[in-house]
Amino acid sequence: MFSFQMVLSLRSPGIQGISDPAEAVSKAFEANSLLASLVFNNTRRFGAFAALSMHNASKAAEELRRTVEDLGFLGGLIYDYQQGPNNSTLFYDGPDYDAFWKTVTELGVPVYLHPRVNIPAIFDLLYKDAPWLGGAAQEFTTTLSNHVLRLCANGVFDRFPTAQVAVGHMGERLPSDFYRIDGTFDRWKTTVGLPMKRKLSDYWQSNIHQTSSTYFSTPLFRFHRELLGIGRILFSLGRLSLRINCPGKRVGGQSLCLTSVRSSLGFTLSTLGGAVVKSAIIVLPELSSIPTPSLLGVGLLCN
């Protein structure tokens, strides 16, 4: 019998799709208050990630603090960059966002970075003549992985060494390219003054967790387990309406490949569950007060 601990949030692009700063702040406050009223009715089944307007770091920090301290939220979920007026885009790696990351570390909660559809100016430039590359095929990973690289390269995790970020879809392909990126960045540290103090791969061991994807691949999972260790990976499902065609339990419209996951890890299922639960509690401390969730319960935590 499976138990559930699902973390609810706004759908993409969320508040990041609102260009007007004042409207974005207002809508985030409204959405979080409404979500809190729903979650409070069943806190043993549901948790919540805060929607945040990222136009201004101090206001984002203020809303994150309100939702965590007053509403009991587990962290924040941000849909990649914040779109602004006149097709502008805001990323969160510069010193002007230090107030936000300072609050994240003070609260001890994670920030989940999730892909979004690009604004038309970017989408048309890159995908107008090949729209089939949009979305999950290429667009989501390309855009969000660039943002994650910016956070690392521009020193966010050096300035805030306890900040925790979660990234879905097996790390948006970045771990698969650690060797190339680390080698390139090592050269740039001496030639162009790259701010980061450690290797990209190091941040995956201290500041970044990743979740698996609805599109589960056993060989890919084995590679990431060997590269990162099980403690940095959370099992997750993004869309319960999308079926995985393999033997296993079924939840909603999705068949869960528990046998495949178990064989991929090389552990018994009970050991696997304990390992993933421990990792989940590190990321989301509020879970420590909840009876140990099942594998599926953890799987639904972060996506």
HUTA-V415915 format. One record per backbone hydrogen bond with DSSP energy under -1.0 kcal/mol. NH is the residue of the N-H (numbers start at 1). CO is the residue of the C=O. If there is no record, write none. Layout:
nh	co
NH	CO
NH	CO
This chain:
nh	co
6	45
8	47
14	11
16	13
17	14
18	15
24	20
25	21
26	22
27	23
28	24
29	25
30	26
31	27
32	28
33	29
34	30
35	31
36	32
37	33
38	34
39	35
40	36
42	39
45	42
46	42
47	6
49	8
50	75
60	56
61	57
62	58
63	59
64	60
65	61
66	62
67	63
68	64
69	65
70	66
71	66
73	67
74	48
76	110
77	50
78	112
80	78
82	90
83	16
84	88
88	85
90	82
97	94
98	95
101	97
102	98
103	99
104	100
105	101
106	102
107	103
108	104
109	104
111	164
112	76
113	166
114	78
123	119
124	120
126	122
127	123
130	127
133	130
134	131
139	133
140	135
142	138
143	139
144	140
145	141
146	142
147	143
148	144
149	145
150	146
151	147
152	148
153	149
154	150
155	152
156	151
159	155
160	156
163	160
165	207
166	111
167	209
170	211
172	168
174	171
177	174
178	175
181	177
182	178
183	179
184	180
185	181
186	182
187	183
188	184
189	185
191	187
192	188
194	188
196	153
203	199
205	202
207	203
208	203
209	165
210	232
211	167
212	234
216	214
221	217
222	218
223	219
224	220
225	221
226	222
227	223
228	224
229	225
232	229
233	230
234	210
237	299
242	239
246	244
251	254
253	240
254	251
256	249
258	256
261	257
262	258
263	259
264	260
265	261
266	262
272	268
273	269
274	270
275	271
276	272
277	273
278	274
279	275
280	276
281	277
282	278
283	279
284	280
287	284
288	285
289	286
290	287
298	294
299	295
300	296
301	298
